[in-house]
């Protein structure tokens, strides 16, 4: 190989990478990650401008009550909205993948398509980061997540289990249902009947126990099935309560490092994850004489809790 051929090798490799990048990107975006849960748990808002520096939102609470009224009177009762203004910064994160001239050259020589393994791995890392921010936030950015927002009311489960314990494992099915309904009822009264929690998040091992433990030694019904039929949300609305198990995020989020349950209304008016720029790959670029990179970025503003009273925490479960 002469000098000119050696000089041309990186250009040929780069051209091959450009040709392959679009196909790889399409394959990566078709990949589904079953363990990534934020999209099923938190409403995601991608409508903001991609390069916005901050997102402003208002947390509101209605004050007022309808009264009996005489048609000739002039003092009509009015509702007032108490609004608090909040602003959250939007931050960018990046993850990409690389190829060497040797990798690209061999693939081009033998007519082999580049695999999407590196692209899939990069996107998975990005999704894991978004998942973590959605649930627990990021202290370096001042973000809190759905399981640790300080504005949300947190109570500890009654200590009337075996040995005065608070945990669900120490309690009877009736006590567990009582504790869950107390959280759902507290949310309903806390919002003057405007919001009822439709989603429960439980530590994974707690959900596993409830889904395998029967309500008694004779009945085949598990505690979780019994709760699904007899919780106050289902009895009030006729709709099924969504119950999800989370691995890791709720194990020590409660007071004193205890397990926590989260009950909330899954609605953008209550909470949402601001993601003005979902994860994307940018054009490949040559970062050195023999190395090429495909950068990927996304921009997040964290989870905005717009109505804290429509979310409740129960600790010590």
Beta strands, then each sheet from edge to edge (+ up, - down):
strand 1: 44-45
strand 2: 54-63
strand 3: 80-89
strand 4: 91-94
strand 5: 97-100
strand 6: 153-156
strand 7: 199-203
strand 8: 242-246
strand 9: 260-264
strand 10: 271-274
strand 11: 277-281
strand 12: 285-288
strand 13: 291-294
strand 14: 296-300
strand 15: 302-305
strand 16: 311-315
sheet 1: 1+ 10+ 15-
sheet 2: 2+ 3-
sheet 3: 4+ 14- 11+
sheet 4: 5+ 13- 12+
sheet 5: 6+ 16+ 9- 7+ 8+
end
